[in-house]
């Protein structure tokens, strides 16, 4: 007796109950496996992101003063401030290894290595630019889709939802097409699809990490 026959002969109320339970279980599973990790990751990212911008800005300010005062008491004072930053409240953990090593060398060396100093400031500027650009993207997104006008807010949300629906439709149609070709194609086509799929997942992963 196959599954279809069992379903046809089963009590409709039992089938509806089991189907509803199955859908609820799938929804809970998706929520647990996708939504919760994303929420936790977002909270961690937000805390780390804000703190990192704060510390990078704090360090960059001292480095700029060191560049303006390459020697003398002021120079040593700002280098001492850099040392305090690295030693206080675990702030060093928010810096990349390269920037941390450079700042440490600058902070403890009585003679200022101008090339190292300017190179470190440039690297910090690049990191701050990338992070502030993300903040500006978030602000632009918020302004676009959370307008104070109810009509504009509705149109914005509808437009955003339409974008998601179109994107999801394209992805589903593409996957169905690939699956159909995979099962109906020759062994060479199947191997090609598998290799292209692996390459595609790798490229998508690299793109998402940007």
PyMOL CGO cylinders between C-alpha atoms (Angstrom):
from pymol import cmd
from pymol.cgo import CYLINDER

trace = [
    CYLINDER, 0.00, 0.00, 0.00, 1.61, 3.28, -1.09, 0.3, 1, 1, 1, 1, 1, 1,
    CYLINDER, 1.61, 3.28, -1.09, 1.49, 6.65, 0.64, 0.3, 1, 1, 1, 1, 1, 1,
    CYLINDER, 1.49, 6.65, 0.64, -1.19, 8.13, -1.64, 0.3, 1, 1, 1, 1, 1, 1,
    CYLINDER, -1.19, 8.13, -1.64, -3.54, 5.22, -0.94, 0.3, 1, 1, 1, 1, 1, 1,
    CYLINDER, -3.54, 5.22, -0.94, -3.00, 5.59, 2.80, 0.3, 1, 1, 1, 1, 1, 1,
    CYLINDER, -3.00, 5.59, 2.80, -3.78, 9.30, 2.63, 0.3, 1, 1, 1, 1, 1, 1,
    CYLINDER, -3.78, 9.30, 2.63, -6.97, 8.68, 0.61, 0.3, 1, 1, 1, 1, 1, 1,
    CYLINDER, -6.97, 8.68, 0.61, -8.23, 6.06, 3.04, 0.3, 1, 1, 1, 1, 1, 1,
    CYLINDER, -8.23, 6.06, 3.04, -7.31, 8.00, 6.18, 0.3, 1, 1, 1, 1, 1, 1,
    CYLINDER, -7.31, 8.00, 6.18, -9.70, 10.10, 8.24, 0.3, 1, 1, 1, 1, 1, 1,
    CYLINDER, -9.70, 10.10, 8.24, -9.76, 13.65, 6.76, 0.3, 1, 1, 1, 1, 1, 1,
    CYLINDER, -9.76, 13.65, 6.76, -9.67, 15.21, 10.21, 0.3, 1, 1, 1, 1, 1, 1,
    CYLINDER, -9.67, 15.21, 10.21, -6.56, 13.22, 11.09, 0.3, 1, 1, 1, 1, 1, 1,
    CYLINDER, -6.56, 13.22, 11.09, -4.92, 14.16, 7.79, 0.3, 1, 1, 1, 1, 1, 1,
    CYLINDER, -4.92, 14.16, 7.79, -5.70, 17.86, 8.33, 0.3, 1, 1, 1, 1, 1, 1,
    CYLINDER, -5.70, 17.86, 8.33, -4.37, 17.68, 11.87, 0.3, 1, 1, 1, 1, 1, 1,
    CYLINDER, -4.37, 17.68, 11.87, -1.15, 15.96, 10.78, 0.3, 1, 1, 1, 1, 1, 1,
    CYLINDER, -1.15, 15.96, 10.78, -0.68, 18.36, 7.88, 0.3, 1, 1, 1, 1, 1, 1,
    CYLINDER, -0.68, 18.36, 7.88, -1.22, 21.39, 10.11, 0.3, 1, 1, 1, 1, 1, 1,
    CYLINDER, -1.22, 21.39, 10.11, 1.19, 19.97, 12.68, 0.3, 1, 1, 1, 1, 1, 1,
    CYLINDER, 1.19, 19.97, 12.68, 3.78, 19.32, 9.97, 0.3, 1, 1, 1, 1, 1, 1,
    CYLINDER, 3.78, 19.32, 9.97, 3.48, 22.87, 8.61, 0.3, 1, 1, 1, 1, 1, 1,
    CYLINDER, 3.48, 22.87, 8.61, 3.76, 24.27, 12.15, 0.3, 1, 1, 1, 1, 1, 1,
    CYLINDER, 3.76, 24.27, 12.15, 6.83, 22.13, 12.76, 0.3, 1, 1, 1, 1, 1, 1,
    CYLINDER, 6.83, 22.13, 12.76, 8.46, 23.33, 9.52, 0.3, 1, 1, 1, 1, 1, 1,
    CYLINDER, 8.46, 23.33, 9.52, 7.69, 26.95, 10.45, 0.3, 1, 1, 1, 1, 1, 1,
    CYLINDER, 7.69, 26.95, 10.45, 9.19, 26.48, 13.91, 0.3, 1, 1, 1, 1, 1, 1,
    CYLINDER, 9.19, 26.48, 13.91, 12.23, 24.78, 12.41, 0.3, 1, 1, 1, 1, 1, 1,
    CYLINDER, 12.23, 24.78, 12.41, 12.80, 27.60, 9.92, 0.3, 1, 1, 1, 1, 1, 1,
    CYLINDER, 12.80, 27.60, 9.92, 12.39, 30.17, 12.69, 0.3, 1, 1, 1, 1, 1, 1,
    CYLINDER, 12.39, 30.17, 12.69, 14.86, 28.34, 14.93, 0.3, 1, 1, 1, 1, 1, 1,
    CYLINDER, 14.86, 28.34, 14.93, 17.46, 27.63, 12.26, 0.3, 1, 1, 1, 1, 1, 1,
    CYLINDER, 17.46, 27.63, 12.26, 17.27, 30.89, 10.35, 0.3, 1, 1, 1, 1, 1, 1,
    CYLINDER, 17.27, 30.89, 10.35, 15.62, 33.73, 12.24, 0.3, 1, 1, 1, 1, 1, 1,
    CYLINDER, 15.62, 33.73, 12.24, 17.19, 33.20, 15.66, 0.3, 1, 1, 1, 1, 1, 1,
    CYLINDER, 17.19, 33.20, 15.66, 20.82, 32.94, 14.43, 0.3, 1, 1, 1, 1, 1, 1,
    CYLINDER, 20.82, 32.94, 14.43, 20.25, 35.99, 12.21, 0.3, 1, 1, 1, 1, 1, 1,
    CYLINDER, 20.25, 35.99, 12.21, 18.86, 37.98, 15.13, 0.3, 1, 1, 1, 1, 1, 1,
    CYLINDER, 18.86, 37.98, 15.13, 21.74, 36.99, 17.41, 0.3, 1, 1, 1, 1, 1, 1,
    CYLINDER, 21.74, 36.99, 17.41, 24.25, 37.76, 14.67, 0.3, 1, 1, 1, 1, 1, 1,
    CYLINDER, 24.25, 37.76, 14.67, 22.65, 41.15, 14.06, 0.3, 1, 1, 1, 1, 1, 1,
    CYLINDER, 22.65, 41.15, 14.06, 22.81, 42.06, 17.76, 0.3, 1, 1, 1, 1, 1, 1,
    CYLINDER, 22.81, 42.06, 17.76, 26.46, 40.99, 17.98, 0.3, 1, 1, 1, 1, 1, 1,
    CYLINDER, 26.46, 40.99, 17.98, 27.27, 42.85, 14.76, 0.3, 1, 1, 1, 1, 1, 1,
    CYLINDER, 27.27, 42.85, 14.76, 25.58, 46.05, 15.98, 0.3, 1, 1, 1, 1, 1, 1,
    CYLINDER, 25.58, 46.05, 15.98, 27.46, 46.06, 19.30, 0.3, 1, 1, 1, 1, 1, 1,
    CYLINDER, 27.46, 46.06, 19.30, 30.80, 45.26, 17.67, 0.3, 1, 1, 1, 1, 1, 1,
    CYLINDER, 30.80, 45.26, 17.67, 30.20, 47.67, 14.78, 0.3, 1, 1, 1, 1, 1, 1,
    CYLINDER, 30.20, 47.67, 14.78, 29.47, 50.71, 16.97, 0.3, 1, 1, 1, 1, 1, 1,
    CYLINDER, 29.47, 50.71, 16.97, 32.32, 49.98, 19.36, 0.3, 1, 1, 1, 1, 1, 1,
    CYLINDER, 32.32, 49.98, 19.36, 34.77, 49.44, 16.52, 0.3, 1, 1, 1, 1, 1, 1,
    CYLINDER, 34.77, 49.44, 16.52, 33.92, 52.79, 14.89, 0.3, 1, 1, 1, 1, 1, 1,
    CYLINDER, 33.92, 52.79, 14.89, 34.31, 54.51, 18.26, 0.3, 1, 1, 1, 1, 1, 1,
    CYLINDER, 34.31, 54.51, 18.26, 37.74, 52.97, 18.96, 0.3, 1, 1, 1, 1, 1, 1,
    CYLINDER, 37.74, 52.97, 18.96, 39.05, 53.46, 15.42, 0.3, 1, 1, 1, 1, 1, 1,
    CYLINDER, 39.05, 53.46, 15.42, 38.05, 57.13, 15.59, 0.3, 1, 1, 1, 1, 1, 1,
    CYLINDER, 38.05, 57.13, 15.59, 39.65, 57.49, 19.00, 0.3, 1, 1, 1, 1, 1, 1,
    CYLINDER, 39.65, 57.49, 19.00, 42.90, 55.92, 17.81, 0.3, 1, 1, 1, 1, 1, 1,
    CYLINDER, 42.90, 55.92, 17.81, 42.96, 57.88, 14.56, 0.3, 1, 1, 1, 1, 1, 1,
    CYLINDER, 42.96, 57.88, 14.56, 42.64, 61.17, 16.46, 0.3, 1, 1, 1, 1, 1, 1,
    CYLINDER, 42.64, 61.17, 16.46, 45.77, 60.38, 18.51, 0.3, 1, 1, 1, 1, 1, 1,
    CYLINDER, 45.77, 60.38, 18.51, 47.67, 59.29, 15.42, 0.3, 1, 1, 1, 1, 1, 1,
    CYLINDER, 47.67, 59.29, 15.42, 46.81, 62.55, 13.68, 0.3, 1, 1, 1, 1, 1, 1,
    CYLINDER, 46.81, 62.55, 13.68, 48.10, 64.53, 16.66, 0.3, 1, 1, 1, 1, 1, 1,
    CYLINDER, 48.10, 64.53, 16.66, 51.29, 62.45, 16.62, 0.3, 1, 1, 1, 1, 1, 1,
    CYLINDER, 51.29, 62.45, 16.62, 51.66, 63.32, 12.93, 0.3, 1, 1, 1, 1, 1, 1,
    CYLINDER, 51.66, 63.32, 12.93, 51.31, 67.03, 13.79, 0.3, 1, 1, 1, 1, 1, 1,
    CYLINDER, 51.31, 67.03, 13.79, 53.76, 66.71, 16.69, 0.3, 1, 1, 1, 1, 1, 1,
    CYLINDER, 53.76, 66.71, 16.69, 56.41, 64.24, 15.46, 0.3, 1, 1, 1, 1, 1, 1,
    CYLINDER, 56.41, 64.24, 15.46, 58.61, 64.88, 18.51, 0.3, 1, 1, 1, 1, 1, 1,
    CYLINDER, 58.61, 64.88, 18.51, 58.65, 66.52, 21.92, 0.3, 1, 1, 1, 1, 1, 1,
    CYLINDER, 58.65, 66.52, 21.92, 56.48, 66.27, 25.02, 0.3, 1, 1, 1, 1, 1, 1,
    CYLINDER, 56.48, 66.27, 25.02, 53.21, 66.45, 23.10, 0.3, 1, 1, 1, 1, 1, 1,
    CYLINDER, 53.21, 66.45, 23.10, 54.31, 63.54, 20.93, 0.3, 1, 1, 1, 1, 1, 1,
    CYLINDER, 54.31, 63.54, 20.93, 55.12, 61.40, 23.97, 0.3, 1, 1, 1, 1, 1, 1,
    CYLINDER, 55.12, 61.40, 23.97, 51.86, 62.38, 25.64, 0.3, 1, 1, 1, 1, 1, 1,
    CYLINDER, 51.86, 62.38, 25.64, 49.75, 61.23, 22.68, 0.3, 1, 1, 1, 1, 1, 1,
    CYLINDER, 49.75, 61.23, 22.68, 51.74, 58.01, 22.48, 0.3, 1, 1, 1, 1, 1, 1,
    CYLINDER, 51.74, 58.01, 22.48, 51.00, 57.41, 26.16, 0.3, 1, 1, 1, 1, 1, 1,
    CYLINDER, 51.00, 57.41, 26.16, 47.32, 57.97, 25.39, 0.3, 1, 1, 1, 1, 1, 1,
    CYLINDER, 47.32, 57.97, 25.39, 47.55, 55.33, 22.66, 0.3, 1, 1, 1, 1, 1, 1,
    CYLINDER, 47.55, 55.33, 22.66, 49.06, 52.90, 25.16, 0.3, 1, 1, 1, 1, 1, 1,
    CYLINDER, 49.06, 52.90, 25.16, 46.21, 53.59, 27.58, 0.3, 1, 1, 1, 1, 1, 1,
    CYLINDER, 46.21, 53.59, 27.58, 43.67, 52.90, 24.83, 0.3, 1, 1, 1, 1, 1, 1,
    CYLINDER, 43.67, 52.90, 24.83, 45.30, 49.55, 24.06, 0.3, 1, 1, 1, 1, 1, 1,
    CYLINDER, 45.30, 49.55, 24.06, 45.40, 48.60, 27.74, 0.3, 1, 1, 1, 1, 1, 1,
    CYLINDER, 45.40, 48.60, 27.74, 41.92, 49.76, 28.78, 0.3, 1, 1, 1, 1, 1, 1,
    CYLINDER, 41.92, 49.76, 28.78, 38.63, 47.83, 28.71, 0.3, 1, 1, 1, 1, 1, 1,
    CYLINDER, 38.63, 47.83, 28.71, 39.80, 45.31, 26.12, 0.3, 1, 1, 1, 1, 1, 1,
    CYLINDER, 39.80, 45.31, 26.12, 39.67, 47.92, 23.35, 0.3, 1, 1, 1, 1, 1, 1,
    CYLINDER, 39.67, 47.92, 23.35, 42.57, 46.27, 21.55, 0.3, 1, 1, 1, 1, 1, 1,
    CYLINDER, 42.57, 46.27, 21.55, 40.29, 43.31, 20.75, 0.3, 1, 1, 1, 1, 1, 1,
    CYLINDER, 40.29, 43.31, 20.75, 38.24, 45.53, 18.41, 0.3, 1, 1, 1, 1, 1, 1,
    CYLINDER, 38.24, 45.53, 18.41, 41.25, 46.29, 16.23, 0.3, 1, 1, 1, 1, 1, 1,
    CYLINDER, 41.25, 46.29, 16.23, 42.51, 44.15, 13.39, 0.3, 1, 1, 1, 1, 1, 1,
    CYLINDER, 42.51, 44.15, 13.39, 45.85, 42.43, 13.97, 0.3, 1, 1, 1, 1, 1, 1,
    CYLINDER, 45.85, 42.43, 13.97, 47.70, 44.60, 11.47, 0.3, 1, 1, 1, 1, 1, 1,
    CYLINDER, 47.70, 44.60, 11.47, 46.37, 47.88, 12.83, 0.3, 1, 1, 1, 1, 1, 1,
    CYLINDER, 46.37, 47.88, 12.83, 46.95, 46.74, 16.41, 0.3, 1, 1, 1, 1, 1, 1,
    CYLINDER, 46.95, 46.74, 16.41, 50.57, 45.79, 15.68, 0.3, 1, 1, 1, 1, 1, 1,
    CYLINDER, 50.57, 45.79, 15.68, 51.20, 49.11, 13.93, 0.3, 1, 1, 1, 1, 1, 1,
    CYLINDER, 51.20, 49.11, 13.93, 49.66, 51.17, 16.74, 0.3, 1, 1, 1, 1, 1, 1,
    CYLINDER, 49.66, 51.17, 16.74, 51.63, 49.22, 19.33, 0.3, 1, 1, 1, 1, 1, 1,
    CYLINDER, 51.63, 49.22, 19.33, 54.90, 49.94, 17.52, 0.3, 1, 1, 1, 1, 1, 1,
    CYLINDER, 54.90, 49.94, 17.52, 54.01, 53.61, 17.16, 0.3, 1, 1, 1, 1, 1, 1,
    CYLINDER, 54.01, 53.61, 17.16, 52.97, 53.91, 20.81, 0.3, 1, 1, 1, 1, 1, 1,
    CYLINDER, 52.97, 53.91, 20.81, 56.15, 52.40, 22.33, 0.3, 1, 1, 1, 1, 1, 1,
    CYLINDER, 56.15, 52.40, 22.33, 58.79, 53.69, 19.90, 0.3, 1, 1, 1, 1, 1, 1,
    CYLINDER, 58.79, 53.69, 19.90, 60.21, 57.08, 21.06, 0.3, 1, 1, 1, 1, 1, 1,
    CYLINDER, 60.21, 57.08, 21.06, 61.05, 57.90, 17.44, 0.3, 1, 1, 1, 1, 1, 1,
    CYLINDER, 61.05, 57.90, 17.44, 58.08, 58.28, 15.13, 0.3, 1, 1, 1, 1, 1, 1,
    CYLINDER, 58.08, 58.28, 15.13, 58.16, 56.18, 11.97, 0.3, 1, 1, 1, 1, 1, 1,
    CYLINDER, 58.16, 56.18, 11.97, 56.40, 58.59, 9.62, 0.3, 1, 1, 1, 1, 1, 1,
    CYLINDER, 56.40, 58.59, 9.62, 55.82, 55.99, 6.90, 0.3, 1, 1, 1, 1, 1, 1,
    CYLINDER, 55.82, 55.99, 6.90, 54.29, 53.53, 9.37, 0.3, 1, 1, 1, 1, 1, 1,
    CYLINDER, 54.29, 53.53, 9.37, 52.21, 56.30, 10.96, 0.3, 1, 1, 1, 1, 1, 1,
    CYLINDER, 52.21, 56.30, 10.96, 50.73, 57.58, 7.70, 0.3, 1, 1, 1, 1, 1, 1,
    CYLINDER, 50.73, 57.58, 7.70, 50.16, 54.02, 6.44, 0.3, 1, 1, 1, 1, 1, 1,
    CYLINDER, 50.16, 54.02, 6.44, 48.25, 53.15, 9.61, 0.3, 1, 1, 1, 1, 1, 1,
    CYLINDER, 48.25, 53.15, 9.61, 46.12, 56.29, 9.37, 0.3, 1, 1, 1, 1, 1, 1,
    CYLINDER, 46.12, 56.29, 9.37, 45.31, 55.37, 5.75, 0.3, 1, 1, 1, 1, 1, 1,
    CYLINDER, 45.31, 55.37, 5.75, 44.24, 51.84, 6.76, 0.3, 1, 1, 1, 1, 1, 1,
    CYLINDER, 44.24, 51.84, 6.76, 42.03, 53.22, 9.52, 0.3, 1, 1, 1, 1, 1, 1,
    CYLINDER, 42.03, 53.22, 9.52, 40.49, 55.69, 7.06, 0.3, 1, 1, 1, 1, 1, 1,
    CYLINDER, 40.49, 55.69, 7.06, 39.67, 52.82, 4.70, 0.3, 1, 1, 1, 1, 1, 1,
    CYLINDER, 39.67, 52.82, 4.70, 38.00, 50.82, 7.48, 0.3, 1, 1, 1, 1, 1, 1,
    CYLINDER, 38.00, 50.82, 7.48, 36.06, 53.83, 8.71, 0.3, 1, 1, 1, 1, 1, 1,
    CYLINDER, 36.06, 53.83, 8.71, 34.94, 54.65, 5.16, 0.3, 1, 1, 1, 1, 1, 1,
    CYLINDER, 34.94, 54.65, 5.16, 33.61, 51.11, 4.65, 0.3, 1, 1, 1, 1, 1, 1,
    CYLINDER, 33.61, 51.11, 4.65, 31.80, 51.10, 7.97, 0.3, 1, 1, 1, 1, 1, 1,
    CYLINDER, 31.80, 51.10, 7.97, 30.35, 54.59, 7.64, 0.3, 1, 1, 1, 1, 1, 1,
    CYLINDER, 30.35, 54.59, 7.64, 29.18, 53.70, 4.12, 0.3, 1, 1, 1, 1, 1, 1,
    CYLINDER, 29.18, 53.70, 4.12, 27.19, 50.82, 5.64, 0.3, 1, 1, 1, 1, 1, 1,
    CYLINDER, 27.19, 50.82, 5.64, 25.65, 53.22, 8.13, 0.3, 1, 1, 1, 1, 1, 1,
    CYLINDER, 25.65, 53.22, 8.13, 24.68, 55.59, 5.31, 0.3, 1, 1, 1, 1, 1, 1,
    CYLINDER, 24.68, 55.59, 5.31, 23.13, 52.69, 3.38, 0.3, 1, 1, 1, 1, 1, 1,
    CYLINDER, 23.13, 52.69, 3.38, 21.03, 51.78, 6.42, 0.3, 1, 1, 1, 1, 1, 1,
    CYLINDER, 21.03, 51.78, 6.42, 19.97, 55.41, 6.88, 0.3, 1, 1, 1, 1, 1, 1,
    CYLINDER, 19.97, 55.41, 6.88, 19.00, 55.70, 3.20, 0.3, 1, 1, 1, 1, 1, 1,
    CYLINDER, 19.00, 55.70, 3.20, 17.03, 52.47, 3.44, 0.3, 1, 1, 1, 1, 1, 1,
    CYLINDER, 17.03, 52.47, 3.44, 15.21, 53.70, 6.56, 0.3, 1, 1, 1, 1, 1, 1,
    CYLINDER, 15.21, 53.70, 6.56, 14.37, 57.07, 5.00, 0.3, 1, 1, 1, 1, 1, 1,
    CYLINDER, 14.37, 57.07, 5.00, 13.06, 55.43, 1.86, 0.3, 1, 1, 1, 1, 1, 1,
    CYLINDER, 13.06, 55.43, 1.86, 10.79, 52.82, 3.43, 0.3, 1, 1, 1, 1, 1, 1,
    CYLINDER, 10.79, 52.82, 3.43, 9.71, 54.47, 6.72, 0.3, 1, 1, 1, 1, 1, 1,
    CYLINDER, 9.71, 54.47, 6.72, 8.31, 57.79, 5.60, 0.3, 1, 1, 1, 1, 1, 1,
    CYLINDER, 8.31, 57.79, 5.60, 6.12, 59.73, 8.04, 0.3, 1, 1, 1, 1, 1, 1,
    CYLINDER, 6.12, 59.73, 8.04, 3.38, 59.87, 5.41, 0.3, 1, 1, 1, 1, 1, 1,
    CYLINDER, 3.38, 59.87, 5.41, 1.17, 56.74, 5.68, 0.3, 1, 1, 1, 1, 1, 1,
    CYLINDER, 1.17, 56.74, 5.68, 0.62, 56.68, 1.90, 0.3, 1, 1, 1, 1, 1, 1,
    CYLINDER, 0.62, 56.68, 1.90, 4.34, 56.91, 1.10, 0.3, 1, 1, 1, 1, 1, 1,
    CYLINDER, 4.34, 56.91, 1.10, 5.13, 54.34, 3.75, 0.3, 1, 1, 1, 1, 1, 1,
    CYLINDER, 5.13, 54.34, 3.75, 2.55, 51.95, 2.27, 0.3, 1, 1, 1, 1, 1, 1,
    CYLINDER, 2.55, 51.95, 2.27, 3.88, 52.50, -1.27, 0.3, 1, 1, 1, 1, 1, 1,
    CYLINDER, 3.88, 52.50, -1.27, 7.44, 51.97, -0.04, 0.3, 1, 1, 1, 1, 1, 1,
    CYLINDER, 7.44, 51.97, -0.04, 6.60, 48.73, 1.77, 0.3, 1, 1, 1, 1, 1, 1,
    CYLINDER, 6.60, 48.73, 1.77, 4.58, 47.51, -1.22, 0.3, 1, 1, 1, 1, 1, 1,
    CYLINDER, 4.58, 47.51, -1.22, 7.47, 48.28, -3.58, 0.3, 1, 1, 1, 1, 1, 1,
    CYLINDER, 7.47, 48.28, -3.58, 9.94, 46.50, -1.28, 0.3, 1, 1, 1, 1, 1, 1,
    CYLINDER, 9.94, 46.50, -1.28, 7.65, 43.48, -1.00, 0.3, 1, 1, 1, 1, 1, 1,
    CYLINDER, 7.65, 43.48, -1.00, 7.29, 43.40, -4.78, 0.3, 1, 1, 1, 1, 1, 1,
    CYLINDER, 7.29, 43.40, -4.78, 11.08, 43.36, -5.13, 0.3, 1, 1, 1, 1, 1, 1,
    CYLINDER, 11.08, 43.36, -5.13, 11.29, 40.39, -2.76, 0.3, 1, 1, 1, 1, 1, 1,
    CYLINDER, 11.29, 40.39, -2.76, 8.52, 38.53, -4.61, 0.3, 1, 1, 1, 1, 1, 1,
    CYLINDER, 8.52, 38.53, -4.61, 10.14, 39.10, -8.00, 0.3, 1, 1, 1, 1, 1, 1,
    CYLINDER, 10.14, 39.10, -8.00, 13.56, 38.04, -6.69, 0.3, 1, 1, 1, 1, 1, 1,
    CYLINDER, 13.56, 38.04, -6.69, 12.12, 34.92, -5.05, 0.3, 1, 1, 1, 1, 1, 1,
    CYLINDER, 12.12, 34.92, -5.05, 10.20, 34.04, -8.22, 0.3, 1, 1, 1, 1, 1, 1,
    CYLINDER, 10.20, 34.04, -8.22, 13.31, 34.36, -10.37, 0.3, 1, 1, 1, 1, 1, 1,
    CYLINDER, 13.31, 34.36, -10.37, 15.31, 32.18, -7.97, 0.3, 1, 1, 1, 1, 1, 1,
    CYLINDER, 15.31, 32.18, -7.97, 12.60, 29.48, -7.76, 0.3, 1, 1, 1, 1, 1, 1,
    CYLINDER, 12.60, 29.48, -7.76, 12.11, 29.38, -11.54, 0.3, 1, 1, 1, 1, 1, 1,
    CYLINDER, 12.11, 29.38, -11.54, 15.85, 29.17, -12.09, 0.3, 1, 1, 1, 1, 1, 1,
    CYLINDER, 15.85, 29.17, -12.09, 16.22, 26.35, -9.58, 0.3, 1, 1, 1, 1, 1, 1,
    CYLINDER, 16.22, 26.35, -9.58, 13.33, 24.41, -11.13, 0.3, 1, 1, 1, 1, 1, 1,
    CYLINDER, 13.33, 24.41, -11.13, 14.89, 24.85, -14.57, 0.3, 1, 1, 1, 1, 1, 1,
    CYLINDER, 14.89, 24.85, -14.57, 18.27, 23.65, -13.32, 0.3, 1, 1, 1, 1, 1, 1,
    CYLINDER, 18.27, 23.65, -13.32, 16.71, 20.63, -11.57, 0.3, 1, 1, 1, 1, 1, 1,
    CYLINDER, 16.71, 20.63, -11.57, 14.75, 19.71, -14.71, 0.3, 1, 1, 1, 1, 1, 1,
    CYLINDER, 14.75, 19.71, -14.71, 17.85, 19.92, -16.88, 0.3, 1, 1, 1, 1, 1, 1,
    CYLINDER, 17.85, 19.92, -16.88, 19.82, 17.95, -14.28, 0.3, 1, 1, 1, 1, 1, 1,
    CYLINDER, 19.82, 17.95, -14.28, 17.43, 15.00, -14.20, 0.3, 1, 1, 1, 1, 1, 1,
    CYLINDER, 17.43, 15.00, -14.20, 16.80, 14.96, -17.96, 0.3, 1, 1, 1, 1, 1, 1,
    CYLINDER, 16.80, 14.96, -17.96, 20.36, 15.60, -19.09, 0.3, 1, 1, 1, 1, 1, 1,
    CYLINDER, 20.36, 15.60, -19.09, 23.28, 13.29, -19.72, 0.3, 1, 1, 1, 1, 1, 1,
    CYLINDER, 23.28, 13.29, -19.72, 25.98, 12.45, -17.21, 0.3, 1, 1, 1, 1, 1, 1,
    CYLINDER, 25.98, 12.45, -17.21, 28.20, 15.22, -18.59, 0.3, 1, 1, 1, 1, 1, 1,
    CYLINDER, 28.20, 15.22, -18.59, 25.46, 17.79, -18.14, 0.3, 1, 1, 1, 1, 1, 1,
    CYLINDER, 25.46, 17.79, -18.14, 24.91, 16.60, -14.57, 0.3, 1, 1, 1, 1, 1, 1,
    CYLINDER, 24.91, 16.60, -14.57, 28.62, 16.87, -13.77, 0.3, 1, 1, 1, 1, 1, 1,
    CYLINDER, 28.62, 16.87, -13.77, 28.72, 20.34, -15.37, 0.3, 1, 1, 1, 1, 1, 1,
    CYLINDER, 28.72, 20.34, -15.37, 25.71, 21.51, -13.34, 0.3, 1, 1, 1, 1, 1, 1,
    CYLINDER, 25.71, 21.51, -13.34, 27.26, 20.21, -10.11, 0.3, 1, 1, 1, 1, 1, 1,
    CYLINDER, 27.26, 20.21, -10.11, 30.57, 21.98, -10.82, 0.3, 1, 1, 1, 1, 1, 1,
    CYLINDER, 30.57, 21.98, -10.82, 28.84, 25.21, -11.85, 0.3, 1, 1, 1, 1, 1, 1,
    CYLINDER, 28.84, 25.21, -11.85, 26.65, 24.97, -8.73, 0.3, 1, 1, 1, 1, 1, 1,
    CYLINDER, 26.65, 24.97, -8.73, 29.68, 24.63, -6.46, 0.3, 1, 1, 1, 1, 1, 1,
    CYLINDER, 29.68, 24.63, -6.46, 31.38, 27.57, -8.18, 0.3, 1, 1, 1, 1, 1, 1,
    CYLINDER, 31.38, 27.57, -8.18, 28.17, 29.60, -7.96, 0.3, 1, 1, 1, 1, 1, 1,
    CYLINDER, 28.17, 29.60, -7.96, 27.79, 28.94, -4.22, 0.3, 1, 1, 1, 1, 1, 1,
    CYLINDER, 27.79, 28.94, -4.22, 31.43, 29.93, -3.68, 0.3, 1, 1, 1, 1, 1, 1,
    CYLINDER, 31.43, 29.93, -3.68, 30.97, 33.20, -5.60, 0.3, 1, 1, 1, 1, 1, 1,
    CYLINDER, 30.97, 33.20, -5.60, 27.71, 33.97, -3.78, 0.3, 1, 1, 1, 1, 1, 1,
    CYLINDER, 27.71, 33.97, -3.78, 29.42, 33.35, -0.45, 0.3, 1, 1, 1, 1, 1, 1,
    CYLINDER, 29.42, 33.35, -0.45, 32.24, 35.76, -1.41, 0.3, 1, 1, 1, 1, 1, 1,
    CYLINDER, 32.24, 35.76, -1.41, 29.69, 38.34, -2.55, 0.3, 1, 1, 1, 1, 1, 1,
    CYLINDER, 29.69, 38.34, -2.55, 27.67, 38.11, 0.68, 0.3, 1, 1, 1, 1, 1, 1,
    CYLINDER, 27.67, 38.11, 0.68, 30.82, 38.62, 2.77, 0.3, 1, 1, 1, 1, 1, 1,
    CYLINDER, 30.82, 38.62, 2.77, 31.58, 41.95, 1.12, 0.3, 1, 1, 1, 1, 1, 1,
]
cmd.load_cgo(trace, "trace")
